[in-house]
Amino acid sequence: MGIRFFLNVFHVLHTSKYSKTATLIYAIIFSALAISGLYFFIVKPEINIALWLGIGPWVIILSVLLFNMLTGDYK
């Protein structure tokens, strides 16, 4: 997910529905979660922490989408 958001920031992909700043923030957060998840999975074999770090981006995106759906004006 982080790589996809980075590609949207650099205009390689044009699939982001968010502003450029929000896309950059998502790219940094998701890449950091992915790198730390790989660290806990490969270097320190703590599978539970790696799993929670892997689920983190999905939870963030789904909560942002739910918030947008609840507060959005669909006229």
N, CA, C and O atoms as a Maestro MAE file, in Angstrom:
{
 s_m_m2io_version
 :::
 2.0.0
}

f_m_ct {
 s_m_title
 :::
 protein
 m_atom[300] {
  # First column is atom index #
  i_m_mmod_type
  r_m_x_coord
  r_m_y_coord
  r_m_z_coord
  i_m_residue_number
  s_m_chain_name
  s_m_pdb_residue_name
  s_m_pdb_atom_name
  i_m_atomic_number
  :::
  1 25 0.825 -1.197 0.000 1 A "MET " " N  " 7
  2 3 0.000 0.000 0.000 1 A "MET " " CA " 6
  3 2 0.860 1.247 0.000 1 A "MET " " C  " 6
  4 15 0.559 2.214 -0.700 1 A "MET " " O  " 8
  5 25 1.927 1.232 0.778 2 A "GLY " " N  " 7
  6 3 2.786 2.404 0.866 2 A "GLY " " CA " 6
  7 2 3.429 2.739 -0.464 2 A "GLY " " C  " 6
  8 15 3.547 3.909 -0.829 2 A "GLY " " O  " 8
  9 25 3.847 1.701 -1.192 3 A "ILE " " N  " 7
  10 3 4.470 1.932 -2.497 3 A "ILE " " CA " 6
  11 2 3.458 2.505 -3.475 3 A "ILE " " C  " 6
  12 15 3.799 3.371 -4.282 3 A "ILE " " O  " 8
  13 25 2.246 2.044 -3.415 4 A "ARG " " N  " 7
  14 3 1.216 2.560 -4.315 4 A "ARG " " CA " 6
  15 2 0.942 4.042 -4.042 4 A "ARG " " C  " 6
  16 15 0.779 4.827 -4.976 4 A "ARG " " O  " 8
  17 25 0.892 4.422 -2.761 5 A "PHE " " N  " 7
  18 3 0.691 5.824 -2.440 5 A "PHE " " CA " 6
  19 2 1.890 6.674 -2.854 5 A "PHE " " C  " 6
  20 15 1.718 7.807 -3.303 5 A "PHE " " O  " 8
  21 25 3.114 6.132 -2.706 6 A "PHE " " N  " 7
  22 3 4.293 6.867 -3.175 6 A "PHE " " CA " 6
  23 2 4.245 7.065 -4.688 6 A "PHE " " C  " 6
  24 15 4.602 8.135 -5.180 6 A "PHE " " O  " 8
  25 25 3.808 6.052 -5.429 7 A "LEU " " N  " 7
  26 3 3.692 6.196 -6.879 7 A "LEU " " CA " 6
  27 2 2.640 7.234 -7.255 7 A "LEU " " C  " 6
  28 15 2.784 7.913 -8.272 7 A "LEU " " O  " 8
  29 25 1.594 7.368 -6.460 8 A "ASN " " N  " 7
  30 3 0.602 8.404 -6.703 8 A "ASN " " CA " 6
  31 2 1.165 9.793 -6.411 8 A "ASN " " C  " 6
  32 15 0.825 10.752 -7.104 8 A "ASN " " O  " 8
  33 25 2.014 9.913 -5.405 9 A "VAL " " N  " 7
  34 3 2.611 11.206 -5.071 9 A "VAL " " CA " 6
  35 2 3.498 11.683 -6.206 9 A "VAL " " C  " 6
  36 15 3.500 12.869 -6.535 9 A "VAL " " O  " 8
  37 25 4.258 10.765 -6.812 10 A "PHE " " N  " 7
  38 3 5.175 11.124 -7.891 10 A "PHE " " CA " 6
  39 2 4.529 11.064 -9.275 10 A "PHE " " C  " 6
  40 15 5.235 11.109 -10.282 10 A "PHE " " O  " 8
  41 25 3.216 10.965 -9.339 11 A "HIS " " N  " 7
  42 3 2.407 10.983 -10.573 11 A "HIS " " CA " 6
  43 2 2.738 9.843 -11.532 11 A "HIS " " C  " 6
  44 15 2.571 9.983 -12.743 11 A "HIS " " O  " 8
  45 25 3.202 8.727 -11.002 12 A "VAL " " N  " 7
  46 3 3.368 7.544 -11.835 12 A "VAL " " CA " 6
  47 2 2.012 6.861 -11.987 12 A "VAL " " C  " 6
  48 15 1.645 6.433 -13.081 12 A "VAL " " O  " 8
  49 25 1.274 6.762 -10.886 13 A "LEU " " N  " 7
  50 3 -0.109 6.287 -10.909 13 A "LEU " " CA " 6
  51 2 -1.037 7.475 -10.690 13 A "LEU " " C  " 6
  52 15 -0.647 8.478 -10.092 13 A "LEU " " O  " 8
  53 25 -2.232 7.356 -11.165 14 A "HIS " " N  " 7
  54 3 -3.237 8.405 -10.962 14 A "HIS " " CA " 6
  55 2 -4.506 7.800 -10.387 14 A "HIS " " C  " 6
  56 15 -5.599 8.028 -10.904 14 A "HIS " " O  " 8
  57 25 -4.361 7.025 -9.313 15 A "THR " " N  " 7
  58 3 -5.508 6.325 -8.758 15 A "THR " " CA " 6
  59 2 -5.942 6.861 -7.401 15 A "THR " " C  " 6
  60 15 -6.912 6.360 -6.833 15 A "THR " " O  " 8
  61 25 -5.258 7.857 -6.868 16 A "SER " " N  " 7
  62 3 -5.577 8.344 -5.533 16 A "SER " " CA " 6
  63 2 -6.764 9.298 -5.584 16 A "SER " " C  " 6
  64 15 -6.860 10.146 -6.471 16 A "SER " " O  " 8
  65 25 -7.653 9.145 -4.629 17 A "LYS " " N  " 7
  66 3 -8.818 10.023 -4.527 17 A "LYS " " CA " 6
  67 2 -8.591 11.118 -3.498 17 A "LYS " " C  " 6
  68 15 -9.453 11.973 -3.300 17 A "LYS " " O  " 8
  69 25 -7.433 11.097 -2.838 18 A "TYR " " N  " 7
  70 3 -7.136 12.039 -1.776 18 A "TYR " " CA " 6
  71 2 -6.218 13.141 -2.298 18 A "TYR " " C  " 6
  72 15 -5.690 13.047 -3.406 18 A "TYR " " O  " 8
  73 25 -6.032 14.178 -1.497 19 A "SER " " N  " 7
  74 3 -5.137 15.261 -1.886 19 A "SER " " CA " 6
  75 2 -3.699 14.767 -1.885 19 A "SER " " C  " 6
  76 15 -3.403 13.689 -1.371 19 A "SER " " O  " 8
  77 25 -2.801 15.571 -2.470 20 A "LYS " " N  " 7
  78 3 -1.404 15.168 -2.553 20 A "LYS " " CA " 6
  79 2 -0.775 15.053 -1.170 20 A "LYS " " C  " 6
  80 15 0.029 14.153 -0.928 20 A "LYS " " O  " 8
  81 25 -1.133 15.954 -0.262 21 A "THR " " N  " 7
  82 3 -0.587 15.916 1.097 21 A "THR " " CA " 6
  83 2 -1.064 14.677 1.846 21 A "THR " " C  " 6
  84 15 -0.270 14.002 2.502 21 A "THR " " O  " 8
  85 25 -2.346 14.379 1.751 22 A "ALA " " N  " 7
  86 3 -2.885 13.186 2.428 22 A "ALA " " CA " 6
  87 2 -2.274 11.922 1.848 22 A "ALA " " C  " 6
  88 15 -1.982 10.980 2.584 22 A "ALA " " O  " 8
  89 25 -2.079 11.894 0.543 23 A "THR " " N  " 7
  90 3 -1.472 10.728 -0.088 23 A "THR " " CA " 6
  91 2 -0.034 10.542 0.385 23 A "THR " " C  " 6
  92 15 0.401 9.412 0.607 23 A "THR " " O  " 8
  93 25 0.705 11.636 0.542 24 A "LEU " " N  " 7
  94 3 2.073 11.545 1.044 24 A "LEU " " CA " 6
  95 2 2.106 11.054 2.486 24 A "LEU " " C  " 6
  96 15 2.955 10.239 2.844 24 A "LEU " " O  " 8
  97 25 1.190 11.543 3.310 25 A "ILE " " N  " 7
  98 3 1.119 11.089 4.708 25 A "ILE " " CA " 6
  99 2 0.796 9.601 4.771 25 A "ILE " " C  " 6
  100 15 1.411 8.862 5.539 25 A "ILE " " O  " 8
  101 25 -0.170 9.159 3.962 26 A "TYR " " N  " 7
  102 3 -0.503 7.734 3.922 26 A "TYR " " CA " 6
  103 2 0.704 6.914 3.458 26 A "TYR " " C  " 6
  104 15 0.974 5.846 4.009 26 A "TYR " " O  " 8
  105 25 1.422 7.402 2.461 27 A "ALA " " N  " 7
  106 3 2.588 6.677 1.955 27 A "ALA " " CA " 6
  107 2 3.645 6.514 3.031 27 A "ALA " " C  " 6
  108 15 4.225 5.436 3.167 27 A "ALA " " O  " 8
  109 25 3.907 7.563 3.797 28 A "ILE " " N  " 7
  110 3 4.915 7.485 4.853 28 A "ILE " " CA " 6
  111 2 4.469 6.546 5.966 28 A "ILE " " C  " 6
  112 15 5.246 5.706 6.421 28 A "ILE " " O  " 8
  113 25 3.219 6.684 6.407 29 A "ILE " " N  " 7
  114 3 2.723 5.842 7.497 29 A "ILE " " CA " 6
  115 2 2.697 4.372 7.086 29 A "ILE " " C  " 6
  116 15 3.156 3.515 7.841 29 A "ILE " " O  " 8
  117 25 2.171 4.072 5.910 30 A "PHE " " N  " 7
  118 3 2.038 2.681 5.492 30 A "PHE " " CA " 6
  119 2 3.390 2.049 5.203 30 A "PHE " " C  " 6
  120 15 3.588 0.866 5.481 30 A "PHE " " O  " 8
  121 25 4.323 2.814 4.653 31 A "SER " " N  " 7
  122 3 5.659 2.276 4.418 31 A "SER " " CA " 6
  123 2 6.374 2.002 5.739 31 A "SER " " C  " 6
  124 15 7.058 0.989 5.877 31 A "SER " " O  " 8
  125 25 6.217 2.899 6.705 32 A "ALA " " N  " 7
  126 3 6.833 2.689 8.020 32 A "ALA " " CA " 6
  127 2 6.243 1.460 8.704 32 A "ALA " " C  " 6
  128 15 6.975 0.683 9.319 32 A "ALA " " O  " 8
  129 25 4.927 1.276 8.602 33 A "LEU " " N  " 7
  130 3 4.305 0.077 9.186 33 A "LEU " " CA " 6
  131 2 4.789 -1.195 8.500 33 A "LEU " " C  " 6
  132 15 5.015 -2.208 9.162 33 A "LEU " " O  " 8
  133 25 4.948 -1.150 7.185 34 A "ALA " " N  " 7
  134 3 5.404 -2.331 6.459 34 A "ALA " " CA " 6
  135 2 6.854 -2.669 6.811 34 A "ALA " " C  " 6
  136 15 7.186 -3.837 7.016 34 A "ALA " " O  " 8
  137 25 7.706 -1.663 6.881 35 A "ILE " " N  " 7
  138 3 9.108 -1.908 7.218 35 A "ILE " " CA " 6
  139 2 9.242 -2.434 8.639 35 A "ILE " " C  " 6
  140 15 10.005 -3.367 8.889 35 A "ILE " " O  " 8
  141 25 8.501 -1.840 9.573 36 A "SER " " N  " 7
  142 3 8.585 -2.323 10.951 36 A "SER " " CA " 6
  143 2 7.973 -3.719 11.083 36 A "SER " " C  " 6
  144 15 8.460 -4.520 11.881 36 A "SER " " O  " 8
  145 25 6.933 -4.026 10.332 37 A "GLY " " N  " 7
  146 3 6.363 -5.371 10.338 37 A "GLY " " CA " 6
  147 2 7.344 -6.408 9.815 37 A "GLY " " C  " 6
  148 15 7.457 -7.500 10.372 37 A "GLY " " O  " 8
  149 25 8.059 -6.063 8.733 38 A "LEU " " N  " 7
  150 3 9.082 -6.975 8.221 38 A "LEU " " CA " 6
  151 2 10.224 -7.143 9.209 38 A "LEU " " C  " 6
  152 15 10.781 -8.232 9.339 38 A "LEU " " O  " 8
  153 25 10.571 -6.077 9.900 39 A "TYR " " N  " 7
  154 3 11.628 -6.162 10.905 39 A "TYR " " CA " 6
  155 2 11.243 -7.135 12.013 39 A "TYR " " C  " 6
  156 15 12.033 -7.996 12.400 39 A "TYR " " O  " 8
  157 25 10.018 -6.988 12.520 40 A "PHE " " N  " 7
  158 3 9.587 -7.872 13.598 40 A "PHE " " CA " 6
  159 2 9.349 -9.301 13.106 40 A "PHE " " C  " 6
  160 15 9.383 -10.233 13.909 40 A "PHE " " O  " 8
  161 25 9.113 -9.491 11.834 41 A "PHE " " N  " 7
  162 3 8.900 -10.829 11.304 41 A "PHE " " CA " 6
  163 2 10.218 -11.542 10.992 41 A "PHE " " C  " 6
  164 15 10.359 -12.734 11.262 41 A "PHE " " O  " 8
  165 25 11.192 -10.804 10.418 42 A "ILE " " N  " 7
  166 3 12.429 -11.434 9.965 42 A "ILE " " CA " 6
  167 2 13.530 -11.373 11.027 42 A "ILE " " C  " 6
  168 15 14.122 -12.397 11.367 42 A "ILE " " O  " 8
  169 25 13.806 -10.172 11.552 43 A "VAL " " N  " 7
  170 3 14.930 -10.005 12.476 43 A "VAL " " CA " 6
  171 2 14.590 -10.531 13.862 43 A "VAL " " C  " 6
  172 15 15.308 -11.365 14.414 43 A "VAL " " O  " 8
  173 25 13.504 -10.042 14.413 44 A "LYS " " N  " 7
  174 3 13.031 -10.539 15.711 44 A "LYS " " CA " 6
  175 2 11.798 -11.386 15.437 44 A "LYS " " C  " 6
  176 15 10.778 -10.848 15.005 44 A "LYS " " O  " 8
  177 25 11.853 -12.656 15.666 45 A "PRO " " N  " 7
  178 3 10.704 -13.499 15.298 45 A "PRO " " CA " 6
  179 2 9.516 -13.338 16.254 45 A "PRO " " C  " 6
  180 15 9.163 -14.263 16.985 45 A "PRO " " O  " 8
  181 25 8.916 -12.166 16.234 46 A "GLU " " N  " 7
  182 3 7.706 -11.913 17.027 46 A "GLU " " CA " 6
  183 2 6.535 -11.782 16.053 46 A "GLU " " C  " 6
  184 15 6.254 -10.703 15.531 46 A "GLU " " O  " 8
  185 25 5.877 -12.884 15.829 47 A "ILE " " N  " 7
  186 3 4.847 -12.964 14.806 47 A "ILE " " CA " 6
  187 2 3.623 -12.123 15.162 47 A "ILE " " C  " 6
  188 15 3.017 -11.526 14.272 47 A "ILE " " O  " 8
  189 25 3.250 -12.063 16.425 48 A "ASN " " N  " 7
  190 3 2.052 -11.315 16.820 48 A "ASN " " CA " 6
  191 2 2.192 -9.824 16.519 48 A "ASN " " C  " 6
  192 15 1.264 -9.208 15.995 48 A "ASN " " O  " 8
  193 25 3.329 -9.250 16.843 49 A "ILE " " N  " 7
  194 3 3.545 -7.824 16.576 49 A "ILE " " CA " 6
  195 2 3.583 -7.573 15.072 49 A "ILE " " C  " 6
  196 15 3.027 -6.586 14.590 49 A "ILE " " O  " 8
  197 25 4.238 -8.462 14.333 50 A "ALA " " N  " 7
  198 3 4.300 -8.315 12.882 50 A "ALA " " CA " 6
  199 2 2.911 -8.391 12.263 50 A "ALA " " C  " 6
  200 15 2.615 -7.661 11.318 50 A "ALA " " O  " 8
  201 25 2.062 -9.258 12.781 51 A "LEU " " N  " 7
  202 3 0.696 -9.375 12.274 51 A "LEU " " CA " 6
  203 2 -0.086 -8.097 12.518 51 A "LEU " " C  " 6
  204 15 -0.766 -7.608 11.616 51 A "LEU " " O  " 8
  205 25 0.001 -7.544 13.730 52 A "TRP " " N  " 7
  206 3 -0.717 -6.308 14.028 52 A "TRP " " CA " 6
  207 2 -0.210 -5.146 13.198 52 A "TRP " " C  " 6
  208 15 -0.994 -4.289 12.788 52 A "TRP " " O  " 8
  209 25 1.099 -5.102 12.942 53 A "LEU " " N  " 7
  210 3 1.634 -4.044 12.084 53 A "LEU " " CA " 6
  211 2 1.203 -4.240 10.633 53 A "LEU " " C  " 6
  212 15 1.057 -3.264 9.897 53 A "LEU " " O  " 8
  213 25 1.000 -5.469 10.218 54 A "GLY " " N  " 7
  214 3 0.519 -5.734 8.869 54 A "GLY " " CA " 6
  215 2 -0.953 -5.397 8.690 54 A "GLY " " C  " 6
  216 15 -1.378 -5.017 7.600 54 A "GLY " " O  " 8
  217 25 -1.722 -5.533 9.744 55 A "ILE " " N  " 7
  218 3 -3.146 -5.205 9.690 55 A "ILE " " CA " 6
  219 2 -3.378 -3.702 9.815 55 A "ILE " " C  " 6
  220 15 -4.416 -3.199 9.387 55 A "ILE " " O  " 8
  221 25 -2.431 -2.990 10.393 56 A "GLY " " N  " 7
  222 3 -2.565 -1.551 10.661 56 A "GLY " " CA " 6
  223 2 -3.019 -0.700 9.485 56 A "GLY " " C  " 6
  224 15 -3.971 0.065 9.639 56 A "GLY " " O  " 8
  225 25 -2.380 -0.794 8.303 57 A "PRO " " N  " 7
  226 3 -2.821 0.036 7.177 57 A "PRO " " CA " 6
  227 2 -4.263 -0.212 6.761 57 A "PRO " " C  " 6
  228 15 -4.977 0.721 6.394 57 A "PRO " " O  " 8
  229 25 -4.691 -1.465 6.817 58 A "TRP " " N  " 7
  230 3 -6.072 -1.777 6.440 58 A "TRP " " CA " 6
  231 2 -7.068 -1.163 7.416 58 A "TRP " " C  " 6
  232 15 -8.118 -0.662 7.012 58 A "TRP " " O  " 8
  233 25 -6.734 -1.205 8.691 59 A "VAL " " N  " 7
  234 3 -7.614 -0.619 9.700 59 A "VAL " " CA " 6
  235 2 -7.688 0.892 9.530 59 A "VAL " " C  " 6
  236 15 -8.763 1.479 9.646 59 A "VAL " " O  " 8
  237 25 -6.555 1.522 9.256 60 A "ILE " " N  " 7
  238 3 -6.534 2.981 9.065 60 A "ILE " " CA " 6
  239 2 -7.362 3.380 7.849 60 A "ILE " " C  " 6
  240 15 -8.188 4.289 7.933 60 A "ILE " " O  " 8
  241 25 -7.150 2.712 6.728 61 A "ILE " " N  " 7
  242 3 -7.888 3.051 5.500 61 A "ILE " " CA " 6
  243 2 -9.382 2.826 5.679 61 A "ILE " " C  " 6
  244 15 -10.186 3.671 5.284 61 A "ILE " " O  " 8
  245 25 -9.761 1.701 6.266 62 A "LEU " " N  " 7
  246 3 -11.191 1.431 6.444 62 A "LEU " " CA " 6
  247 2 -11.846 2.407 7.411 62 A "LEU " " C  " 6
  248 15 -13.000 2.787 7.214 62 A "LEU " " O  " 8
  249 25 -11.131 2.817 8.449 63 A "SER " " N  " 7
  250 3 -11.712 3.799 9.372 63 A "SER " " CA " 6
  251 2 -11.827 5.175 8.725 63 A "SER " " C  " 6
  252 15 -12.795 5.891 8.980 63 A "SER " " O  " 8
  253 25 -10.865 5.558 7.898 64 A "VAL " " N  " 7
  254 3 -10.961 6.840 7.180 64 A "VAL " " CA " 6
  255 2 -12.119 6.804 6.185 64 A "VAL " " C  " 6
  256 15 -12.869 7.774 6.073 64 A "VAL " " O  " 8
  257 25 -12.270 5.700 5.469 65 A "LEU " " N  " 7
  258 3 -13.380 5.588 4.520 65 A "LEU " " CA " 6
  259 2 -14.731 5.595 5.226 65 A "LEU " " C  " 6
  260 15 -15.679 6.211 4.738 65 A "LEU " " O  " 8
  261 25 -14.829 4.924 6.355 66 A "LEU " " N  " 7
  262 3 -16.069 4.929 7.125 66 A "LEU " " CA " 6
  263 2 -16.390 6.335 7.618 66 A "LEU " " C  " 6
  264 15 -17.540 6.767 7.556 66 A "LEU " " O  " 8
  265 25 -15.382 7.047 8.106 67 A "PHE " " N  " 7
  266 3 -15.582 8.420 8.564 67 A "PHE " " CA " 6
  267 2 -16.036 9.316 7.412 67 A "PHE " " C  " 6
  268 15 -16.925 10.149 7.589 67 A "PHE " " O  " 8
  269 25 -15.434 9.150 6.239 68 A "ASN " " N  " 7
  270 3 -15.840 9.936 5.071 68 A "ASN " " CA " 6
  271 2 -17.269 9.621 4.647 68 A "ASN " " C  " 6
  272 15 -18.011 10.511 4.231 68 A "ASN " " O  " 8
  273 25 -17.652 8.349 4.754 69 A "MET " " N  " 7
  274 3 -19.012 7.978 4.384 69 A "MET " " CA " 6
  275 2 -20.038 8.556 5.359 69 A "MET " " C  " 6
  276 15 -21.126 8.966 4.954 69 A "MET " " O  " 8
  277 25 -19.686 8.585 6.639 70 A "LEU " " N  " 7
  278 3 -20.617 9.084 7.641 70 A "LEU " " CA " 6
  279 2 -20.743 10.606 7.620 70 A "LEU " " C  " 6
  280 15 -21.818 11.140 7.893 70 A "LEU " " O  " 8
  281 25 -19.667 11.301 7.302 71 A "THR " " N  " 7
  282 3 -19.689 12.768 7.348 71 A "THR " " CA " 6
  283 2 -19.782 13.410 5.978 71 A "THR " " C  " 6
  284 15 -19.873 14.635 5.891 71 A "THR " " O  " 8
  285 25 -19.762 12.642 4.913 72 A "GLY " " N  " 7
  286 3 -19.776 13.205 3.564 72 A "GLY " " CA " 6
  287 2 -21.136 13.745 3.174 72 A "GLY " " C  " 6
  288 15 -22.168 13.283 3.662 72 A "GLY " " O  " 8
  289 25 -21.125 14.730 2.287 73 A "ASP " " N  " 7
  290 3 -22.350 15.328 1.778 73 A "ASP " " CA " 6
  291 2 -22.584 14.790 0.370 73 A "ASP " " C  " 6
  292 15 -21.869 15.157 -0.562 73 A "ASP " " O  " 8
  293 25 -23.561 13.940 0.216 74 A "TYR " " N  " 7
  294 3 -23.838 13.287 -1.067 74 A "TYR " " CA " 6
  295 2 -25.077 13.887 -1.724 74 A "TYR " " C  " 6
  296 15 -26.112 13.227 -1.816 74 A "TYR " " O  " 8
  297 25 -24.979 15.110 -2.173 75 A "LYS " " N  " 7
  298 3 -26.110 15.756 -2.868 75 A "LYS " " CA " 6
  299 2 -25.935 15.718 -4.340 75 A "LYS " " C  " 6
  300 15 -26.788 16.214 -5.076 75 A "LYS " " O  " 8
  :::
 }
 m_bond[299] {
  # First column is bond index #
  i_m_from
  i_m_to
  i_m_order
  :::
  1 1 2 1
  2 2 3 1
  3 3 4 2
  4 3 5 1
  5 5 6 1
  6 6 7 1
  7 7 8 2
  8 7 9 1
  9 9 10 1
  10 10 11 1
  11 11 12 2
  12 11 13 1
  13 13 14 1
  14 14 15 1
  15 15 16 2
  16 15 17 1
  17 17 18 1
  18 18 19 1
  19 19 20 2
  20 19 21 1
  21 21 22 1
  22 22 23 1
  23 23 24 2
  24 23 25 1
  25 25 26 1
  26 26 27 1
  27 27 28 2
  28 27 29 1
  29 29 30 1
  30 30 31 1
  31 31 32 2
  32 31 33 1
  33 33 34 1
  34 34 35 1
  35 35 36 2
  36 35 37 1
  37 37 38 1
  38 38 39 1
  39 39 40 2
  40 39 41 1
  41 41 42 1
  42 42 43 1
  43 43 44 2
  44 43 45 1
  45 45 46 1
  46 46 47 1
  47 47 48 2
  48 47 49 1
  49 49 50 1
  50 50 51 1
  51 51 52 2
  52 51 53 1
  53 53 54 1
  54 54 55 1
  55 55 56 2
  56 55 57 1
  57 57 58 1
  58 58 59 1
  59 59 60 2
  60 59 61 1
  61 61 62 1
  62 62 63 1
  63 63 64 2
  64 63 65 1
  65 65 66 1
  66 66 67 1
  67 67 68 2
  68 67 69 1
  69 69 70 1
  70 70 71 1
  71 71 72 2
  72 71 73 1
  73 73 74 1
  74 74 75 1
  75 75 76 2
  76 75 77 1
  77 77 78 1
  78 78 79 1
  79 79 80 2
  80 79 81 1
  81 81 82 1
  82 82 83 1
  83 83 84 2
  84 83 85 1
  85 85 86 1
  86 86 87 1
  87 87 88 2
  88 87 89 1
  89 89 90 1
  90 90 91 1
  91 91 92 2
  92 91 93 1
  93 93 94 1
  94 94 95 1
  95 95 96 2
  96 95 97 1
  97 97 98 1
  98 98 99 1
  99 99 100 2
  100 99 101 1
  101 101 102 1
  102 102 103 1
  103 103 104 2
  104 103 105 1
  105 105 106 1
  106 106 107 1
  107 107 108 2
  108 107 109 1
  109 109 110 1
  110 110 111 1
  111 111 112 2
  112 111 113 1
  113 113 114 1
  114 114 115 1
  115 115 116 2
  116 115 117 1
  117 117 118 1
  118 118 119 1
  119 119 120 2
  120 119 121 1
  121 121 122 1
  122 122 123 1
  123 123 124 2
  124 123 125 1
  125 125 126 1
  126 126 127 1
  127 127 128 2
  128 127 129 1
  129 129 130 1
  130 130 131 1
  131 131 132 2
  132 131 133 1
  133 133 134 1
  134 134 135 1
  135 135 136 2
  136 135 137 1
  137 137 138 1
  138 138 139 1
  139 139 140 2
  140 139 141 1
  141 141 142 1
  142 142 143 1
  143 143 144 2
  144 143 145 1
  145 145 146 1
  146 146 147 1
  147 147 148 2
  148 147 149 1
  149 149 150 1
  150 150 151 1
  151 151 152 2
  152 151 153 1
  153 153 154 1
  154 154 155 1
  155 155 156 2
  156 155 157 1
  157 157 158 1
  158 158 159 1
  159 159 160 2
  160 159 161 1
  161 161 162 1
  162 162 163 1
  163 163 164 2
  164 163 165 1
  165 165 166 1
  166 166 167 1
  167 167 168 2
  168 167 169 1
  169 169 170 1
  170 170 171 1
  171 171 172 2
  172 171 173 1
  173 173 174 1
  174 174 175 1
  175 175 176 2
  176 175 177 1
  177 177 178 1
  178 178 179 1
  179 179 180 2
  180 179 181 1
  181 181 182 1
  182 182 183 1
  183 183 184 2
  184 183 185 1
  185 185 186 1
  186 186 187 1
  187 187 188 2
  188 187 189 1
  189 189 190 1
  190 190 191 1
  191 191 192 2
  192 191 193 1
  193 193 194 1
  194 194 195 1
  195 195 196 2
  196 195 197 1
  197 197 198 1
  198 198 199 1
  199 199 200 2
  200 199 201 1
  201 201 202 1
  202 202 203 1
  203 203 204 2
  204 203 205 1
  205 205 206 1
  206 206 207 1
  207 207 208 2
  208 207 209 1
  209 209 210 1
  210 210 211 1
  211 211 212 2
  212 211 213 1
  213 213 214 1
  214 214 215 1
  215 215 216 2
  216 215 217 1
  217 217 218 1
  218 218 219 1
  219 219 220 2
  220 219 221 1
  221 221 222 1
  222 222 223 1
  223 223 224 2
  224 223 225 1
  225 225 226 1
  226 226 227 1
  227 227 228 2
  228 227 229 1
  229 229 230 1
  230 230 231 1
  231 231 232 2
  232 231 233 1
  233 233 234 1
  234 234 235 1
  235 235 236 2
  236 235 237 1
  237 237 238 1
  238 238 239 1
  239 239 240 2
  240 239 241 1
  241 241 242 1
  242 242 243 1
  243 243 244 2
  244 243 245 1
  245 245 246 1
  246 246 247 1
  247 247 248 2
  248 247 249 1
  249 249 250 1
  250 250 251 1
  251 251 252 2
  252 251 253 1
  253 253 254 1
  254 254 255 1
  255 255 256 2
  256 255 257 1
  257 257 258 1
  258 258 259 1
  259 259 260 2
  260 259 261 1
  261 261 262 1
  262 262 263 1
  263 263 264 2
  264 263 265 1
  265 265 266 1
  266 266 267 1
  267 267 268 2
  268 267 269 1
  269 269 270 1
  270 270 271 1
  271 271 272 2
  272 271 273 1
  273 273 274 1
  274 274 275 1
  275 275 276 2
  276 275 277 1
  277 277 278 1
  278 278 279 1
  279 279 280 2
  280 279 281 1
  281 281 282 1
  282 282 283 1
  283 283 284 2
  284 283 285 1
  285 285 286 1
  286 286 287 1
  287 287 288 2
  288 287 289 1
  289 289 290 1
  290 290 291 1
  291 291 292 2
  292 291 293 1
  293 293 294 1
  294 294 295 1
  295 295 296 2
  296 295 297 1
  297 297 298 1
  298 298 299 1
  299 299 300 2
  :::
 }
}
